[in-house]
Amino acid sequence: MKKKLTVTKKQKPTEVLLLGKRIKQLRQNKGYSSQETFAYDNDYTLSYYSRIERGEDIRFTSLVKVSKALGVDLEMLFSEGFEGLNDK
């Protein structure tokens, strides 16, 4: 009898989850209630952009592109939403 392999998902780092929330907040502040519209207007596929907001790991170049699409620089992107991380 073969053993069943159990696949476990790795816990996403808190920082990456918070980044996704921050990007969502900035998208909504920019007036986009829909991920789909934002993704379309900024040449993302909906599936890729939704992964960003869910806190999937993304490349730095993608982070730069999304910050430009949101109309903020990287400093502003990380200026809110990460409070208390250094307290751990």
Distance bins in CASP14 RR format, pairs under 12 A and 6 or more apart:
PFRMAT RR
TARGET T0000
AUTHOR 0000-0000-0000
RMODE 2
METHOD distances of the structure
MODEL  1
9 56 0 0 0 0 0 1 0 0 0 0 0
10 16 0 0 0 0 0 1 0 0 0 0 0
10 56 0 0 0 0 0 1 0 0 0 0 0
10 57 0 0 0 0 0 1 0 0 0 0 0
11 17 0 0 0 0 1 0 0 0 0 0 0
11 55 0 0 0 0 0 1 0 0 0 0 0
12 18 0 0 0 0 0 1 0 0 0 0 0
12 19 0 0 0 0 0 1 0 0 0 0 0
12 20 0 0 0 0 1 0 0 0 0 0 0
12 21 0 0 0 0 0 1 0 0 0 0 0
12 51 0 0 0 0 0 1 0 0 0 0 0
12 54 0 0 0 0 1 0 0 0 0 0 0
12 55 1 0 0 1 0 0 0 0 0 0 0
12 56 1 0 0 1 0 0 0 0 0 0 0
12 57 1 0 0 1 0 0 0 0 0 0 0
12 58 0 0 0 0 0 1 0 0 0 0 0
13 19 0 0 0 0 1 0 0 0 0 0 0
13 20 0 0 0 0 0 1 0 0 0 0 0
13 55 0 0 0 0 1 0 0 0 0 0 0
13 56 0 0 0 0 0 1 0 0 0 0 0
13 57 0 0 0 0 1 0 0 0 0 0 0
13 82 0 0 0 0 0 1 0 0 0 0 0
13 85 0 0 0 0 0 1 0 0 0 0 0
13 88 0 0 0 0 0 1 0 0 0 0 0
14 20 0 0 0 0 0 1 0 0 0 0 0
14 21 0 0 0 0 0 1 0 0 0 0 0
14 55 0 0 0 0 0 1 0 0 0 0 0
14 81 0 0 0 0 0 1 0 0 0 0 0
14 82 0 0 0 0 1 0 0 0 0 0 0
14 83 0 0 0 0 0 1 0 0 0 0 0
14 84 0 0 0 0 1 0 0 0 0 0 0
14 85 1 0 0 1 0 0 0 0 0 0 0
14 86 0 0 0 0 0 1 0 0 0 0 0
14 87 0 0 0 0 0 1 0 0 0 0 0
14 88 0 0 0 0 1 0 0 0 0 0 0
15 21 0 0 0 0 0 1 0 0 0 0 0
15 22 0 0 0 0 0 1 0 0 0 0 0
15 55 0 0 0 0 1 0 0 0 0 0 0
15 57 0 0 0 0 0 1 0 0 0 0 0
15 78 0 0 0 0 1 0 0 0 0 0 0
15 81 0 0 0 0 0 1 0 0 0 0 0
15 82 1 0 0 1 0 0 0 0 0 0 0
15 83 0 0 0 0 0 1 0 0 0 0 0
15 84 0 0 0 0 0 1 0 0 0 0 0
15 85 1 0 0 1 0 0 0 0 0 0 0
15 86 0 0 0 0 0 1 0 0 0 0 0
15 88 0 0 0 0 0 1 0 0 0 0 0
16 22 0 0 0 0 0 1 0 0 0 0 0
16 23 0 0 0 0 0 1 0 0 0 0 0
16 51 0 0 0 0 0 1 0 0 0 0 0
16 52 0 0 0 0 1 0 0 0 0 0 0
16 53 0 0 0 0 0 1 0 0 0 0 0
16 54 0 0 0 0 1 0 0 0 0 0 0
16 55 1 0 1 0 0 0 0 0 0 0 0
16 56 1 0 0 1 0 0 0 0 0 0 0
16 57 1 0 1 0 0 0 0 0 0 0 0
16 58 0 0 0 0 1 0 0 0 0 0 0
16 63 0 0 0 0 0 1 0 0 0 0 0
16 82 0 0 0 0 0 1 0 0 0 0 0
16 85 0 0 0 0 0 1 0 0 0 0 0
17 23 0 0 0 0 0 1 0 0 0 0 0
17 24 0 0 0 0 0 1 0 0 0 0 0
17 52 0 0 0 0 0 1 0 0 0 0 0
17 53 0 0 0 0 0 1 0 0 0 0 0
17 54 0 0 0 0 1 0 0 0 0 0 0
17 55 1 0 1 0 0 0 0 0 0 0 0
17 56 0 0 0 0 1 0 0 0 0 0 0
17 57 0 0 0 0 0 1 0 0 0 0 0
17 81 0 0 0 0 0 1 0 0 0 0 0
17 82 0 0 0 0 0 1 0 0 0 0 0
17 85 0 0 0 0 0 1 0 0 0 0 0
18 24 0 0 0 0 0 1 0 0 0 0 0
18 25 0 0 0 0 0 1 0 0 0 0 0
18 53 0 0 0 0 0 1 0 0 0 0 0
18 55 0 0 0 0 1 0 0 0 0 0 0
18 77 0 0 0 0 0 1 0 0 0 0 0
18 78 0 0 0 0 1 0 0 0 0 0 0
18 80 0 0 0 0 1 0 0 0 0 0 0
18 81 1 0 1 0 0 0 0 0 0 0 0
18 82 1 0 1 0 0 0 0 0 0 0 0
18 83 0 0 0 0 1 0 0 0 0 0 0
18 84 0 0 0 0 1 0 0 0 0 0 0
18 85 1 0 0 1 0 0 0 0 0 0 0
19 25 0 0 0 0 0 1 0 0 0 0 0
19 26 0 0 0 0 0 1 0 0 0 0 0
19 51 0 0 0 0 0 1 0 0 0 0 0
19 52 0 0 0 0 1 0 0 0 0 0 0
19 53 0 0 0 0 1 0 0 0 0 0 0
19 54 0 0 0 0 0 1 0 0 0 0 0
19 55 1 0 0 1 0 0 0 0 0 0 0
19 56 0 0 0 0 1 0 0 0 0 0 0
19 57 0 0 0 0 1 0 0 0 0 0 0
19 58 0 0 0 0 1 0 0 0 0 0 0
19 60 0 0 0 0 0 1 0 0 0 0 0
19 62 0 0 0 0 0 1 0 0 0 0 0
19 63 0 0 0 0 1 0 0 0 0 0 0
19 66 0 0 0 0 1 0 0 0 0 0 0
19 67 0 0 0 0 0 1 0 0 0 0 0
19 74 0 0 0 0 0 1 0 0 0 0 0
19 77 0 0 0 0 1 0 0 0 0 0 0
19 78 0 0 0 0 1 0 0 0 0 0 0
19 80 0 0 0 0 0 1 0 0 0 0 0
19 81 0 0 0 0 1 0 0 0 0 0 0
19 82 0 0 0 0 1 0 0 0 0 0 0
19 85 0 0 0 0 0 1 0 0 0 0 0
20 26 0 0 0 0 1 0 0 0 0 0 0
20 27 0 0 0 0 1 0 0 0 0 0 0
20 35 0 0 0 0 0 1 0 0 0 0 0
20 49 0 0 0 0 0 1 0 0 0 0 0
20 50 0 0 0 0 0 1 0 0 0 0 0
20 51 0 0 0 0 1 0 0 0 0 0 0
20 52 1 0 0 1 0 0 0 0 0 0 0
20 53 1 0 1 0 0 0 0 0 0 0 0
20 54 1 0 0 1 0 0 0 0 0 0 0
20 55 1 0 1 0 0 0 0 0 0 0 0
20 56 0 0 0 0 1 0 0 0 0 0 0
20 57 0 0 0 0 0 1 0 0 0 0 0
20 58 0 0 0 0 1 0 0 0 0 0 0
20 63 0 0 0 0 0 1 0 0 0 0 0
20 66 0 0 0 0 1 0 0 0 0 0 0
20 70 0 0 0 0 0 1 0 0 0 0 0
20 77 0 0 0 0 0 1 0 0 0 0 0
20 78 0 0 0 0 0 1 0 0 0 0 0
20 81 0 0 0 0 1 0 0 0 0 0 0
20 82 0 0 0 0 0 1 0 0 0 0 0
21 27 0 0 0 0 0 1 0 0 0 0 0
21 28 0 0 0 0 0 1 0 0 0 0 0
21 52 0 0 0 0 0 1 0 0 0 0 0
21 53 1 0 0 1 0 0 0 0 0 0 0
21 54 0 0 0 0 1 0 0 0 0 0 0
21 55 0 0 0 0 1 0 0 0 0 0 0
21 77 0 0 0 0 0 1 0 0 0 0 0
21 80 0 0 0 0 0 1 0 0 0 0 0
21 81 1 0 0 1 0 0 0 0 0 0 0
21 82 0 0 0 0 1 0 0 0 0 0 0
22 28 0 0 0 0 0 1 0 0 0 0 0
22 29 0 0 0 0 0 1 0 0 0 0 0
22 52 0 0 0 0 0 1 0 0 0 0 0
22 53 0 0 0 0 1 0 0 0 0 0 0
22 55 0 0 0 0 0 1 0 0 0 0 0
22 63 0 0 0 0 0 1 0 0 0 0 0
22 66 0 0 0 0 0 1 0 0 0 0 0
22 67 0 0 0 0 0 1 0 0 0 0 0
22 70 0 0 0 0 1 0 0 0 0 0 0
22 72 0 0 0 0 1 0 0 0 0 0 0
22 74 0 0 0 0 0 1 0 0 0 0 0
22 76 0 0 0 0 0 1 0 0 0 0 0
22 77 1 0 0 1 0 0 0 0 0 0 0
22 78 1 0 0 1 0 0 0 0 0 0 0
22 79 0 0 0 0 1 0 0 0 0 0 0
22 80 1 0 0 1 0 0 0 0 0 0 0
22 81 1 0 1 0 0 0 0 0 0 0 0
22 82 1 0 0 1 0 0 0 0 0 0 0
22 83 0 0 0 0 0 1 0 0 0 0 0
23 29 0 0 0 0 0 1 0 0 0 0 0
23 30 0 0 0 0 0 1 0 0 0 0 0
23 32 0 0 0 0 0 1 0 0 0 0 0
23 35 0 0 0 0 0 1 0 0 0 0 0
23 38 0 0 0 0 1 0 0 0 0 0 0
23 39 0 0 0 0 0 1 0 0 0 0 0
23 42 0 0 0 0 0 1 0 0 0 0 0
23 44 0 0 0 0 0 1 0 0 0 0 0
23 49 0 0 0 0 1 0 0 0 0 0 0
23 50 0 0 0 0 0 1 0 0 0 0 0
23 51 0 0 0 0 0 1 0 0 0 0 0
23 52 1 0 1 0 0 0 0 0 0 0 0
23 53 1 0 1 0 0 0 0 0 0 0 0
23 54 0 0 0 0 0 1 0 0 0 0 0
23 55 0 0 0 0 1 0 0 0 0 0 0
23 56 0 0 0 0 0 1 0 0 0 0 0
23 58 0 0 0 0 1 0 0 0 0 0 0
23 62 0 0 0 0 0 1 0 0 0 0 0
23 63 0 0 0 0 1 0 0 0 0 0 0
23 65 0 0 0 0 0 1 0 0 0 0 0
23 66 1 0 0 1 0 0 0 0 0 0 0
23 67 0 0 0 0 1 0 0 0 0 0 0
23 69 0 0 0 0 1 0 0 0 0 0 0
23 70 1 0 0 1 0 0 0 0 0 0 0
23 71 0 0 0 0 0 1 0 0 0 0 0
23 72 0 0 0 0 1 0 0 0 0 0 0
23 74 0 0 0 0 0 1 0 0 0 0 0
23 76 0 0 0 0 0 1 0 0 0 0 0
23 77 1 0 0 1 0 0 0 0 0 0 0
23 78 0 0 0 0 0 1 0 0 0 0 0
23 80 0 0 0 0 0 1 0 0 0 0 0
23 81 0 0 0 0 0 1 0 0 0 0 0
24 30 0 0 0 0 0 1 0 0 0 0 0
24 31 0 0 0 0 0 1 0 0 0 0 0
24 32 0 0 0 0 1 0 0 0 0 0 0
24 33 0 0 0 0 0 1 0 0 0 0 0
24 34 0 0 0 0 0 1 0 0 0 0 0
24 35 0 0 0 0 1 0 0 0 0 0 0
24 38 0 0 0 0 1 0 0 0 0 0 0
24 49 0 0 0 0 0 1 0 0 0 0 0
24 50 0 0 0 0 1 0 0 0 0 0 0
24 52 0 0 0 0 1 0 0 0 0 0 0
24 53 1 0 1 0 0 0 0 0 0 0 0
24 54 0 0 0 0 1 0 0 0 0 0 0
24 55 0 0 0 0 1 0 0 0 0 0 0
24 66 0 0 0 0 0 1 0 0 0 0 0
24 70 0 0 0 0 0 1 0 0 0 0 0
24 81 0 0 0 0 0 1 0 0 0 0 0
25 31 0 0 0 0 0 1 0 0 0 0 0
25 32 0 0 0 0 0 1 0 0 0 0 0
25 53 0 0 0 0 1 0 0 0 0 0 0
25 70 0 0 0 0 1 0 0 0 0 0 0
25 72 0 0 0 0 0 1 0 0 0 0 0
25 76 0 0 0 0 0 1 0 0 0 0 0
25 77 0 0 0 0 0 1 0 0 0 0 0
25 79 0 0 0 0 0 1 0 0 0 0 0
25 80 1 0 0 1 0 0 0 0 0 0 0
25 81 1 0 0 1 0 0 0 0 0 0 0
25 82 0 0 0 0 0 1 0 0 0 0 0
26 32 0 0 0 0 1 0 0 0 0 0 0
26 38 0 0 0 0 0 1 0 0 0 0 0
26 52 0 0 0 0 0 1 0 0 0 0 0
26 53 0 0 0 0 0 1 0 0 0 0 0
26 66 0 0 0 0 1 0 0 0 0 0 0
26 67 0 0 0 0 1 0 0 0 0 0 0
26 68 0 0 0 0 0 1 0 0 0 0 0
26 69 0 0 0 0 1 0 0 0 0 0 0
26 70 1 0 1 0 0 0 0 0 0 0 0
26 71 0 0 0 0 1 0 0 0 0 0 0
26 72 1 0 0 1 0 0 0 0 0 0 0
26 73 0 0 0 0 0 1 0 0 0 0 0
26 76 0 0 0 0 1 0 0 0 0 0 0
26 77 1 0 0 1 0 0 0 0 0 0 0
26 78 0 0 0 0 0 1 0 0 0 0 0
26 79 0 0 0 0 0 1 0 0 0 0 0
26 80 0 0 0 0 1 0 0 0 0 0 0
26 81 0 0 0 0 0 1 0 0 0 0 0
27 33 0 0 0 0 1 0 0 0 0 0 0
27 34 0 0 0 0 1 0 0 0 0 0 0
27 35 1 0 0 1 0 0 0 0 0 0 0
27 36 0 0 0 0 0 1 0 0 0 0 0
27 37 0 0 0 0 1 0 0 0 0 0 0
27 38 1 0 1 0 0 0 0 0 0 0 0
27 39 0 0 0 0 1 0 0 0 0 0 0
27 41 0 0 0 0 0 1 0 0 0 0 0
27 42 0 0 0 0 1 0 0 0 0 0 0
27 44 0 0 0 0 0 1 0 0 0 0 0
27 49 0 0 0 0 1 0 0 0 0 0 0
27 50 0 0 0 0 0 1 0 0 0 0 0
27 52 0 0 0 0 1 0 0 0 0 0 0
27 53 1 0 0 1 0 0 0 0 0 0 0
27 66 0 0 0 0 1 0 0 0 0 0 0
27 67 0 0 0 0 0 1 0 0 0 0 0
27 69 0 0 0 0 1 0 0 0 0 0 0
27 70 1 0 0 1 0 0 0 0 0 0 0
27 71 0 0 0 0 0 1 0 0 0 0 0
27 72 0 0 0 0 0 1 0 0 0 0 0
27 77 0 0 0 0 0 1 0 0 0 0 0
28 34 0 0 0 0 1 0 0 0 0 0 0
28 35 0 0 0 0 1 0 0 0 0 0 0
28 37 0 0 0 0 0 1 0 0 0 0 0
28 38 0 0 0 0 1 0 0 0 0 0 0
28 53 0 0 0 0 0 1 0 0 0 0 0
28 70 0 0 0 0 0 1 0 0 0 0 0
29 38 0 0 0 0 0 1 0 0 0 0 0
29 70 0 0 0 0 1 0 0 0 0 0 0
29 71 0 0 0 0 0 1 0 0 0 0 0
29 72 0 0 0 0 1 0 0 0 0 0 0
29 76 0 0 0 0 0 1 0 0 0 0 0
29 77 0 0 0 0 0 1 0 0 0 0 0
29 80 0 0 0 0 0 1 0 0 0 0 0
30 37 0 0 0 0 0 1 0 0 0 0 0
30 38 1 0 0 1 0 0 0 0 0 0 0
30 41 0 0 0 0 0 1 0 0 0 0 0
30 42 0 0 0 0 0 1 0 0 0 0 0
30 66 0 0 0 0 0 1 0 0 0 0 0
30 67 0 0 0 0 0 1 0 0 0 0 0
30 68 0 0 0 0 0 1 0 0 0 0 0
30 69 0 0 0 0 1 0 0 0 0 0 0
30 70 1 0 0 1 0 0 0 0 0 0 0
30 71 1 0 0 1 0 0 0 0 0 0 0
30 72 0 0 0 0 1 0 0 0 0 0 0
31 37 0 0 0 0 1 0 0 0 0 0 0
31 38 0 0 0 0 1 0 0 0 0 0 0
31 41 0 0 0 0 0 1 0 0 0 0 0
31 70 0 0 0 0 0 1 0 0 0 0 0
31 71 0 0 0 0 0 1 0 0 0 0 0
32 38 1 0 1 0 0 0 0 0 0 0 0
32 39 0 0 0 0 1 0 0 0 0 0 0
32 40 0 0 0 0 0 1 0 0 0 0 0
32 41 1 0 0 1 0 0 0 0 0 0 0
32 42 0 0 0 0 1 0 0 0 0 0 0
32 44 0 0 0 0 0 1 0 0 0 0 0
32 49 0 0 0 0 0 1 0 0 0 0 0
32 53 0 0 0 0 0 1 0 0 0 0 0
32 69 0 0 0 0 1 0 0 0 0 0 0
32 70 0 0 0 0 1 0 0 0 0 0 0
32 71 0 0 0 0 0 1 0 0 0 0 0
34 40 0 0 0 0 1 0 0 0 0 0 0
34 41 0 0 0 0 1 0 0 0 0 0 0
34 46 0 0 0 0 1 0 0 0 0 0 0
34 49 0 0 0 0 0 1 0 0 0 0 0
34 50 0 0 0 0 0 1 0 0 0 0 0
34 53 0 0 0 0 0 1 0 0 0 0 0
35 41 0 0 0 0 0 1 0 0 0 0 0
35 42 0 0 0 0 0 1 0 0 0 0 0
35 44 0 0 0 0 1 0 0 0 0 0 0
35 45 0 0 0 0 0 1 0 0 0 0 0
35 46 1 0 0 1 0 0 0 0 0 0 0
35 47 0 0 0 0 1 0 0 0 0 0 0
35 48 0 0 0 0 0 1 0 0 0 0 0
35 49 1 0 1 0 0 0 0 0 0 0 0
35 50 1 0 1 0 0 0 0 0 0 0 0
35 51 0 0 0 0 0 1 0 0 0 0 0
35 52 0 0 0 0 1 0 0 0 0 0 0
35 53 1 0 0 1 0 0 0 0 0 0 0
35 54 0 0 0 0 0 1 0 0 0 0 0
35 66 0 0 0 0 0 1 0 0 0 0 0
36 42 0 0 0 0 0 1 0 0 0 0 0
36 44 0 0 0 0 1 0 0 0 0 0 0
36 45 0 0 0 0 0 1 0 0 0 0 0
36 46 1 0 1 0 0 0 0 0 0 0 0
36 47 0 0 0 0 0 1 0 0 0 0 0
36 48 0 0 0 0 0 1 0 0 0 0 0
36 49 0 0 0 0 1 0 0 0 0 0 0
36 50 0 0 0 0 1 0 0 0 0 0 0
36 53 0 0 0 0 0 1 0 0 0 0 0
37 44 0 0 0 0 0 1 0 0 0 0 0
37 46 0 0 0 0 1 0 0 0 0 0 0
37 49 0 0 0 0 0 1 0 0 0 0 0
38 44 1 0 0 1 0 0 0 0 0 0 0
38 45 0 0 0 0 0 1 0 0 0 0 0
38 46 0 0 0 0 1 0 0 0 0 0 0
38 48 0 0 0 0 0 1 0 0 0 0 0
38 49 1 0 0 1 0 0 0 0 0 0 0
38 50 0 0 0 0 0 1 0 0 0 0 0
38 52 0 0 0 0 0 1 0 0 0 0 0
38 53 0 0 0 0 1 0 0 0 0 0 0
38 66 0 0 0 0 1 0 0 0 0 0 0
38 69 1 0 0 1 0 0 0 0 0 0 0
38 70 0 0 0 0 1 0 0 0 0 0 0
38 71 0 0 0 0 0 1 0 0 0 0 0
39 45 1 0 0 1 0 0 0 0 0 0 0
39 46 1 0 1 0 0 0 0 0 0 0 0
39 47 0 0 0 0 1 0 0 0 0 0 0
39 48 1 0 0 1 0 0 0 0 0 0 0
39 49 1 1 0 0 0 0 0 0 0 0 0
39 50 1 0 0 1 0 0 0 0 0 0 0
39 51 0 0 0 0 0 1 0 0 0 0 0
39 52 0 0 0 0 1 0 0 0 0 0 0
39 53 0 0 0 0 1 0 0 0 0 0 0
39 65 0 0 0 0 0 1 0 0 0 0 0
39 66 0 0 0 0 0 1 0 0 0 0 0
39 69 0 0 0 0 1 0 0 0 0 0 0
40 46 1 0 0 1 0 0 0 0 0 0 0
40 48 0 0 0 0 0 1 0 0 0 0 0
40 49 0 0 0 0 1 0 0 0 0 0 0
40 69 0 0 0 0 0 1 0 0 0 0 0
41 49 0 0 0 0 0 1 0 0 0 0 0
41 69 0 0 0 0 1 0 0 0 0 0 0
41 70 0 0 0 0 0 1 0 0 0 0 0
42 48 0 0 0 0 0 1 0 0 0 0 0
42 49 1 0 0 1 0 0 0 0 0 0 0
42 52 0 0 0 0 0 1 0 0 0 0 0
42 62 0 0 0 0 0 1 0 0 0 0 0
42 65 0 0 0 0 1 0 0 0 0 0 0
42 66 1 0 0 1 0 0 0 0 0 0 0
42 67 0 0 0 0 0 1 0 0 0 0 0
42 68 0 0 0 0 1 0 0 0 0 0 0
42 69 1 0 1 0 0 0 0 0 0 0 0
42 70 0 0 0 0 1 0 0 0 0 0 0
42 71 0 0 0 0 0 1 0 0 0 0 0
43 49 0 0 0 0 1 0 0 0 0 0 0
43 62 0 0 0 0 0 1 0 0 0 0 0
43 65 0 0 0 0 1 0 0 0 0 0 0
43 66 0 0 0 0 0 1 0 0 0 0 0
43 68 0 0 0 0 0 1 0 0 0 0 0
43 69 0 0 0 0 1 0 0 0 0 0 0
44 50 0 0 0 0 1 0 0 0 0 0 0
44 51 0 0 0 0 1 0 0 0 0 0 0
44 52 0 0 0 0 1 0 0 0 0 0 0
44 53 0 0 0 0 0 1 0 0 0 0 0
44 58 0 0 0 0 0 1 0 0 0 0 0
44 62 0 0 0 0 1 0 0 0 0 0 0
44 65 0 0 0 0 1 0 0 0 0 0 0
44 66 0 0 0 0 1 0 0 0 0 0 0
44 69 0 0 0 0 1 0 0 0 0 0 0
44 70 0 0 0 0 0 1 0 0 0 0 0
45 51 0 0 0 0 1 0 0 0 0 0 0
45 52 0 0 0 0 0 1 0 0 0 0 0
46 52 0 0 0 0 0 1 0 0 0 0 0
46 53 0 0 0 0 0 1 0 0 0 0 0
47 53 0 0 0 0 0 1 0 0 0 0 0
47 54 0 0 0 0 0 1 0 0 0 0 0
47 56 0 0 0 0 0 1 0 0 0 0 0
48 54 0 0 0 0 0 1 0 0 0 0 0
48 56 0 0 0 0 1 0 0 0 0 0 0
48 58 0 0 0 0 1 0 0 0 0 0 0
48 59 0 0 0 0 0 1 0 0 0 0 0
48 62 0 0 0 0 1 0 0 0 0 0 0
48 65 0 0 0 0 0 1 0 0 0 0 0
48 66 0 0 0 0 0 1 0 0 0 0 0
49 55 0 0 0 0 0 1 0 0 0 0 0
49 56 0 0 0 0 0 1 0 0 0 0 0
49 58 0 0 0 0 0 1 0 0 0 0 0
49 62 0 0 0 0 1 0 0 0 0 0 0
49 65 0 0 0 0 0 1 0 0 0 0 0
49 66 0 0 0 0 1 0 0 0 0 0 0
49 69 0 0 0 0 1 0 0 0 0 0 0
49 70 0 0 0 0 0 1 0 0 0 0 0
50 56 0 0 0 0 1 0 0 0 0 0 0
50 58 0 0 0 0 0 1 0 0 0 0 0
51 57 0 0 0 0 1 0 0 0 0 0 0
51 58 1 0 0 1 0 0 0 0 0 0 0
51 59 0 0 0 0 0 1 0 0 0 0 0
51 62 0 0 0 0 0 1 0 0 0 0 0
51 66 0 0 0 0 0 1 0 0 0 0 0
52 58 1 0 1 0 0 0 0 0 0 0 0
52 59 0 0 0 0 0 1 0 0 0 0 0
52 62 1 0 0 1 0 0 0 0 0 0 0
52 63 0 0 0 0 1 0 0 0 0 0 0
52 65 0 0 0 0 0 1 0 0 0 0 0
52 66 1 0 0 1 0 0 0 0 0 0 0
52 67 0 0 0 0 0 1 0 0 0 0 0
52 69 0 0 0 0 0 1 0 0 0 0 0
52 70 0 0 0 0 0 1 0 0 0 0 0
52 77 0 0 0 0 0 1 0 0 0 0 0
53 66 0 0 0 0 1 0 0 0 0 0 0
53 70 0 0 0 0 0 1 0 0 0 0 0
55 63 0 0 0 0 0 1 0 0 0 0 0
55 66 0 0 0 0 0 1 0 0 0 0 0
56 62 0 0 0 0 0 1 0 0 0 0 0
56 63 0 0 0 0 0 1 0 0 0 0 0
57 63 0 0 0 0 0 1 0 0 0 0 0
58 64 0 0 0 0 0 1 0 0 0 0 0
58 65 0 0 0 0 1 0 0 0 0 0 0
58 66 1 0 0 1 0 0 0 0 0 0 0
58 67 0 0 0 0 0 1 0 0 0 0 0
59 65 0 0 0 0 1 0 0 0 0 0 0
59 66 0 0 0 0 0 1 0 0 0 0 0
60 66 0 0 0 0 0 1 0 0 0 0 0
60 67 0 0 0 0 0 1 0 0 0 0 0
60 74 0 0 0 0 1 0 0 0 0 0 0
60 77 0 0 0 0 0 1 0 0 0 0 0
61 67 0 0 0 0 0 1 0 0 0 0 0
61 68 0 0 0 0 0 1 0 0 0 0 0
61 74 0 0 0 0 0 1 0 0 0 0 0
62 68 0 0 0 0 0 1 0 0 0 0 0
62 69 0 0 0 0 0 1 0 0 0 0 0
63 69 0 0 0 0 0 1 0 0 0 0 0
63 70 0 0 0 0 0 1 0 0 0 0 0
63 72 0 0 0 0 0 1 0 0 0 0 0
63 73 0 0 0 0 0 1 0 0 0 0 0
63 74 1 0 0 1 0 0 0 0 0 0 0
63 77 1 0 0 1 0 0 0 0 0 0 0
63 78 0 0 0 0 1 0 0 0 0 0 0
64 70 0 0 0 0 0 1 0 0 0 0 0
64 71 0 0 0 0 0 1 0 0 0 0 0
64 72 0 0 0 0 0 1 0 0 0 0 0
64 73 0 0 0 0 1 0 0 0 0 0 0
64 74 1 0 0 1 0 0 0 0 0 0 0
64 77 0 0 0 0 1 0 0 0 0 0 0
65 71 0 0 0 0 0 1 0 0 0 0 0
65 74 0 0 0 0 0 1 0 0 0 0 0
65 77 0 0 0 0 0 1 0 0 0 0 0
66 72 0 0 0 0 1 0 0 0 0 0 0
66 73 0 0 0 0 0 1 0 0 0 0 0
66 74 0 0 0 0 0 1 0 0 0 0 0
66 77 0 0 0 0 1 0 0 0 0 0 0
67 73 1 0 0 1 0 0 0 0 0 0 0
67 74 1 0 1 0 0 0 0 0 0 0 0
67 75 0 0 0 0 1 0 0 0 0 0 0
67 76 1 0 0 1 0 0 0 0 0 0 0
67 77 1 0 1 0 0 0 0 0 0 0 0
67 78 0 0 0 0 1 0 0 0 0 0 0
67 79 0 0 0 0 0 1 0 0 0 0 0
68 74 0 0 0 0 1 0 0 0 0 0 0
68 76 0 0 0 0 0 1 0 0 0 0 0
68 77 0 0 0 0 0 1 0 0 0 0 0
69 77 0 0 0 0 0 1 0 0 0 0 0
70 76 0 0 0 0 1 0 0 0 0 0 0
70 77 1 0 0 1 0 0 0 0 0 0 0
71 77 0 0 0 0 1 0 0 0 0 0 0
72 78 0 0 0 0 1 0 0 0 0 0 0
72 79 0 0 0 0 1 0 0 0 0 0 0
72 80 0 0 0 0 0 1 0 0 0 0 0
73 79 0 0 0 0 1 0 0 0 0 0 0
78 85 0 0 0 0 0 1 0 0 0 0 0
82 88 0 0 0 0 0 1 0 0 0 0 0
END
